[in-house]
Amino acid sequence: MPLIRCPKCGQAYDIPGVIAVRLSNSIATCHCGEWLAGSKAAILARMLNPQEIKEVDLQPYRVEMPAVPREAVAVVGATEAPFAPRSVRVITSGVKQPLNTIFTIYEFPLLIGRKGCHIEIDGAELSIRHCSIFVRGSDLVVRDSDSHMGTFLDGQQIDEAVIGEGVHLLRAGSAVISVEPVEELGKTVEPIHLDAAELVDESVLARTVQQRRESGATGNGRIVLICLEGPLKDQEFEVPPTGLVVGREGHVRVPDEFLSRKHFEVVPDAEGIIRVRDLGSRNGTFLNTLPATNTKVQAGDEIRAGVNRFKIEHRP
C-alpha cells in the first residue's frame, strides 16, 4: 500500500491501493489542513458536479508517529538538519481590521486569505486561501496557494520564496502586508479546517472567467492596451483574460530604464472590469495623476509609468 506523507507537518498516511487510485480525481487533506490530493480544478468541479468529485477521509489510514522531541523533527522536503519554531511579525494596514501580530510557526502553516485562515482580509480580491508562510529547515518560506491574483514578495511574483531577515512587503490581491522574521515568541499557529462547501464562491469565479474567455474567443469584444508615448509609441497589445504585465521583462517589454522588470499589470477582474495594478515598482504607476495600486480604468484614463503613457480601448 502506498505511503503518503504531508509536506508540511510530516504526518504519514498508509493508503490502500483501492483508495489510492481514486485520489487524483478526489479531494483529500491532512489533519493540519494541507491539501494532499485534488487540484483547485477538482475543488471547483465538486461545486458544479458534487456527485462526480468525492472527498476522501484519510484519518482511518493515519500512521501513528513515534513521539520525538520537537527539536529532532524534520519535514519531508526540508534540509536534513532539524528545524525549530520560527516567528514572524505580520502587519496589515488599509483594511477593515488592521493587524500587528507576531505568529510562531512550527508544524502548521500560517494561512492568509479571505476565509478559513489565520489572517483574513476582506475586500482585497484575495482567494479564499491565497498564500501561506511555513518553516522549512531554518527558513521561513512563503508559498502562493494557486491564487487567481498571484502573490508578490518585494514586488516580484512568486510561487514560493524564502523570507530573509529584515522587513519585506508581501502583496496578496490588492492587500499589502509587512512581514518580518523576529526572535520573540508569539501566537502559536494551529491548524484550521475549511469545509469544502465553503469554496462555492470560487466556482462562481471559475464560471465568470470561463464565460469571459468564451466571449473573447467568439469575437464579442477585445481589450487593447495602446502606447501613446514612449519607446513603443503607437504599438497595441491585446489584454488576455489572465492580464498583461508591462515592464522591462514583462509580457510587454519596454526598453525604459525608469521601469522595473515587472512594473504594472492590466487585468480584468472577476466582473470583467479593467484594473491597473502597480507590481511594487520603484518609480510607481499612475492613473492620470494618482498612484494606481488596484484602480479601475475608465474611458479616457491614461496610465503613466516611467516616460510612457498608455490607454485602454474596448473593440468589437
C-alpha positions as CSV (number, residue, x, y, z in Angstrom):
1,M,0.0,0.0,0.0
2,P,1.4,3.5,-0.9
3,L,2.6,5.7,1.9
4,I,1.7,9.4,1.5
5,R,3.4,12.0,3.7
6,C,2.3,15.6,4.3
7,P,5.0,18.0,3.1
8,K,4.1,20.5,5.9
9,C,3.8,18.5,9.1
10,G,5.3,15.2,8.1
11,Q,2.2,13.1,9.0
12,A,2.1,9.9,7.1
13,Y,-1.0,8.0,5.7
14,D,-0.9,4.3,4.7
15,I,-3.3,4.4,1.8
16,P,-4.9,1.1,0.5
17,G,-4.5,0.7,-3.3
18,V,-8.2,0.8,-3.9
19,I,-8.3,4.3,-2.3
20,A,-5.0,5.5,-3.9
21,V,-6.3,5.1,-7.5
22,R,-9.2,7.5,-6.6
23,L,-7.1,10.3,-5.2
24,S,-6.3,12.0,-8.5
25,N,-10.0,12.7,-9.0
26,S,-10.8,13.3,-5.4
27,I,-10.1,15.8,-2.6
28,A,-8.0,14.8,0.4
29,T,-6.5,16.9,3.2
30,C,-4.1,16.2,6.0
31,H,-5.2,16.8,9.6
32,C,-3.1,20.0,9.5
33,G,-5.2,21.4,6.6
34,E,-2.7,20.9,3.8
35,W,-4.1,19.6,0.5
36,L,-2.7,16.1,-0.3
37,A,-4.8,15.3,-3.3
38,G,-7.1,17.1,-5.6
39,S,-6.2,20.3,-7.6
40,K,-8.2,23.5,-7.4
41,A,-9.9,22.3,-10.6
42,A,-11.2,19.3,-8.7
43,I,-12.4,21.5,-5.9
44,L,-14.3,23.7,-8.4
45,A,-15.6,20.7,-10.2
46,R,-17.0,19.4,-7.0
47,M,-19.0,22.6,-6.6
48,L,-20.5,22.1,-10.0
49,N,-20.8,18.3,-10.0
50,P,-20.7,17.1,-6.4
51,Q,-21.7,13.6,-7.4
52,E,-18.5,13.2,-9.5
53,I,-15.9,14.6,-7.1
54,K,-15.7,13.0,-3.7
55,E,-13.8,13.9,-0.6
56,V,-11.6,11.1,0.8
57,D,-11.3,10.9,4.6
58,L,-7.6,9.9,5.3
59,Q,-7.9,9.8,9.1
60,P,-8.5,6.0,9.2
61,Y,-5.2,5.5,7.4
62,R,-3.2,7.8,9.6
63,V,0.2,6.3,10.7
64,E,0.9,6.9,14.3
65,M,4.3,8.7,14.5
66,P,6.6,7.9,17.4
67,A,6.9,10.6,20.0
68,V,10.1,12.6,19.5
69,P,11.3,15.9,20.8
70,R,10.3,18.8,18.6
71,E,13.8,19.9,18.0
72,A,14.5,16.5,16.4
73,V,11.6,16.6,13.9
74,A,12.2,17.4,10.3
75,V,9.7,17.9,7.5
76,V,9.9,15.9,4.3
77,G,11.5,18.0,1.5
78,A,13.3,20.2,4.1
79,T,17.1,20.2,4.7
80,E,18.5,17.3,6.7
81,A,19.1,19.5,9.7
82,P,16.2,19.5,12.3
83,F,14.2,22.7,12.5
84,A,12.9,24.8,15.3
85,P,9.8,27.1,15.5
86,R,10.2,30.5,13.7
87,S,8.4,33.7,14.5
88,V,7.2,36.4,12.1
89,R,5.7,39.8,12.7
90,V,2.8,40.4,10.4
91,I,1.4,44.0,9.9
92,T,-1.6,44.8,7.7
93,S,-2.9,48.3,7.1
94,G,-5.6,49.9,5.0
95,V,-8.0,47.1,5.8
96,K,-11.2,46.9,7.9
97,Q,-9.4,45.1,10.8
98,P,-5.7,46.2,10.9
99,L,-3.3,43.6,12.3
100,N,0.1,43.8,14.1
101,T,0.8,40.4,15.5
102,I,3.7,38.0,16.0
103,F,3.0,34.4,14.9
104,T,5.1,31.5,15.9
105,I,5.1,28.8,13.1
106,Y,6.2,25.2,13.6
107,E,4.1,22.3,12.4
108,F,1.3,24.1,10.7
109,P,1.4,26.8,8.0
110,L,0.2,30.4,8.6
111,L,-2.7,30.8,6.2
112,I,-3.6,34.1,4.5
113,G,-6.8,34.6,2.6
114,R,-10.4,35.6,2.7
115,K,-11.9,32.7,4.8
116,G,-10.7,29.9,7.0
117,C,-7.3,31.5,7.5
118,H,-5.2,32.8,10.4
119,I,-5.1,36.1,8.7
120,E,-8.4,37.0,7.0
121,I,-8.6,40.1,4.7
122,D,-11.9,41.2,3.1
123,G,-12.3,43.4,0.1
124,A,-8.8,42.9,-1.3
125,E,-9.6,40.4,-4.0
126,L,-7.8,37.6,-2.2
127,S,-8.6,33.9,-2.9
128,I,-10.2,32.0,-0.1
129,R,-6.8,30.6,0.8
130,H,-4.4,32.9,-1.0
131,C,-0.9,32.1,0.3
132,S,0.8,30.6,3.3
133,I,4.0,31.0,5.4
134,F,5.7,27.9,6.8
135,V,9.0,26.6,8.1
136,R,11.4,24.6,6.0
137,G,14.7,23.7,7.7
138,S,15.9,27.0,9.2
139,D,14.0,29.1,6.7
140,L,10.6,30.9,6.7
141,V,9.0,30.3,3.3
142,V,6.0,32.0,1.6
143,R,4.1,30.0,-0.9
144,D,1.3,31.0,-3.3
145,S,-1.7,28.7,-3.0
146,D,-2.6,28.8,-6.7
147,S,-4.4,32.1,-6.1
148,H,-6.2,33.8,-9.0
149,M,-4.5,37.2,-8.5
150,G,-1.0,35.9,-7.6
151,T,1.4,36.5,-4.6
152,F,4.2,39.1,-4.8
153,L,7.2,39.3,-2.4
154,D,9.0,42.6,-2.6
155,G,7.5,43.3,-5.9
156,Q,8.3,40.0,-7.6
157,Q,5.6,37.5,-8.3
158,I,6.4,34.2,-6.6
159,D,5.2,30.6,-6.4
160,E,7.5,30.0,-3.4
161,A,10.3,32.1,-1.9
162,V,12.4,32.3,1.3
163,I,11.7,35.3,3.6
164,G,15.1,36.7,4.5
165,E,16.0,38.8,7.5
166,G,14.5,42.3,7.8
167,V,11.2,43.8,6.7
168,H,9.5,42.6,3.5
169,L,6.4,43.6,1.6
170,L,4.0,40.8,0.7
171,R,1.2,41.6,-1.7
172,A,-1.8,39.3,-1.9
173,G,-4.5,40.5,-4.2
174,S,-4.6,44.2,-3.5
175,A,-3.6,43.8,0.1
176,V,0.0,44.9,1.1
177,I,1.3,43.0,4.2
178,S,4.5,43.7,6.1
179,V,6.3,40.5,7.2
180,E,9.5,40.4,9.4
181,P,11.2,37.4,11.0
182,V,11.7,38.0,14.7
183,E,13.2,36.1,17.6
184,E,10.5,36.6,20.2
185,L,7.7,34.0,20.6
186,G,4.2,35.0,19.6
187,K,0.8,33.4,18.9
188,T,1.2,29.7,18.0
189,V,-0.2,28.8,14.6
190,E,-2.7,26.0,14.9
191,P,-4.4,24.0,12.1
192,I,-7.6,25.4,10.6
193,H,-10.0,23.2,8.7
194,L,-12.2,24.6,5.9
195,D,-15.3,22.8,4.8
196,A,-15.2,22.2,1.0
197,A,-18.7,23.5,0.8
198,E,-17.4,27.0,1.8
199,L,-15.4,27.1,-1.5
200,V,-18.6,27.5,-3.6
201,D,-17.8,31.1,-4.5
202,E,-14.6,30.0,-6.2
203,S,-16.8,28.1,-8.7
204,V,-18.7,31.3,-9.4
205,L,-15.3,32.9,-10.2
206,A,-14.3,30.0,-12.4
207,R,-17.6,30.3,-14.4
208,T,-17.1,34.0,-14.8
209,V,-13.6,33.6,-16.1
210,Q,-14.7,30.9,-18.5
211,Q,-17.6,33.0,-19.8
212,R,-15.2,35.9,-20.3
213,R,-12.8,33.7,-22.2
214,E,-15.6,32.3,-24.4
215,S,-16.8,35.8,-25.1
216,G,-13.4,36.9,-26.2
217,A,-12.9,33.8,-28.3
218,T,-16.1,34.4,-30.2
219,G,-15.1,38.0,-31.0
220,N,-17.7,39.7,-28.8
221,G,-15.2,42.2,-27.6
222,R,-11.4,42.8,-27.2
223,I,-9.4,44.9,-24.7
224,V,-6.4,46.6,-26.2
225,L,-3.6,48.5,-24.4
226,I,-2.2,51.3,-26.7
227,C,1.1,53.0,-26.1
228,L,0.6,56.8,-26.6
229,E,4.1,57.9,-25.7
230,G,7.4,56.2,-25.1
231,P,9.7,53.7,-26.9
232,L,6.7,51.6,-28.0
233,K,4.6,54.6,-29.2
234,D,1.6,53.6,-31.4
235,Q,2.0,49.9,-30.7
236,E,-1.0,47.9,-29.5
237,F,-1.3,44.9,-27.2
238,E,-4.4,42.8,-26.7
239,V,-5.1,42.1,-23.0
240,P,-5.9,38.4,-22.3
241,P,-8.3,37.3,-19.6
242,T,-5.3,36.5,-17.4
243,G,-3.9,40.0,-17.7
244,L,-0.9,41.7,-19.2
245,V,2.3,42.6,-17.3
246,V,4.3,45.7,-18.5
247,G,7.9,46.3,-17.7
248,R,11.4,45.7,-18.8
249,E,10.8,41.9,-18.7
250,G,7.0,41.7,-18.8
251,H,4.6,40.4,-21.4
252,V,5.0,43.9,-22.9
253,R,8.8,44.6,-22.8
254,V,9.6,48.3,-22.7
255,P,13.2,49.5,-23.0
256,D,12.9,52.2,-20.4
257,E,15.4,52.4,-17.5
258,F,12.8,54.1,-15.3
259,L,10.6,50.9,-15.4
260,S,11.0,48.0,-13.1
261,R,11.4,44.5,-14.5
262,K,7.7,43.8,-13.9
263,H,6.3,47.3,-13.4
264,F,2.5,47.1,-13.6
265,E,-0.3,44.9,-14.9
266,V,-3.6,45.5,-16.7
267,V,-6.1,42.8,-15.9
268,P,-9.9,42.2,-16.0
269,D,-11.3,41.4,-12.5
270,A,-13.9,38.7,-11.9
271,E,-16.7,41.1,-13.1
272,G,-14.8,42.0,-16.3
273,I,-13.8,45.5,-15.0
274,I,-10.3,46.5,-16.2
275,R,-7.9,47.4,-13.4
276,V,-4.3,48.6,-13.3
277,R,-2.1,47.4,-10.5
278,D,1.4,48.5,-9.7
279,L,3.6,45.5,-9.1
280,G,5.9,47.0,-6.4
281,S,7.8,49.2,-8.9
282,R,10.5,51.5,-7.7
283,N,9.1,54.6,-9.5
284,G,5.4,53.9,-9.2
285,T,2.5,53.6,-11.7
286,F,-0.1,56.4,-12.1
287,L,-3.6,56.5,-13.5
288,N,-3.9,60.1,-14.7
289,T,-2.2,61.9,-11.8
290,L,-2.9,59.5,-8.9
291,P,-1.0,56.4,-7.8
292,A,-2.5,53.2,-9.2
293,T,-2.5,50.4,-6.7
294,N,-5.6,48.5,-7.7
295,T,-7.5,51.1,-9.7
296,K,-10.4,50.7,-12.1
297,V,-9.6,52.2,-15.6
298,Q,-12.3,54.4,-17.0
299,A,-12.7,55.6,-20.6
300,G,-10.2,58.4,-21.3
301,D,-7.9,57.5,-18.5
302,E,-4.1,57.4,-19.1
303,I,-1.7,55.0,-17.4
304,R,1.7,56.6,-16.8
305,A,4.9,54.6,-15.9
306,G,8.4,56.0,-16.4
307,V,8.4,58.0,-19.7
308,N,5.5,56.0,-21.0
309,R,1.8,56.8,-21.4
310,F,-0.9,54.1,-22.2
311,K,-4.6,54.0,-22.7
312,I,-7.2,51.2,-22.8
313,E,-9.7,50.7,-25.7
314,H,-12.6,48.2,-26.0
315,R,-13.0,47.0,-29.5
316,P,-15.5,44.6,-31.1
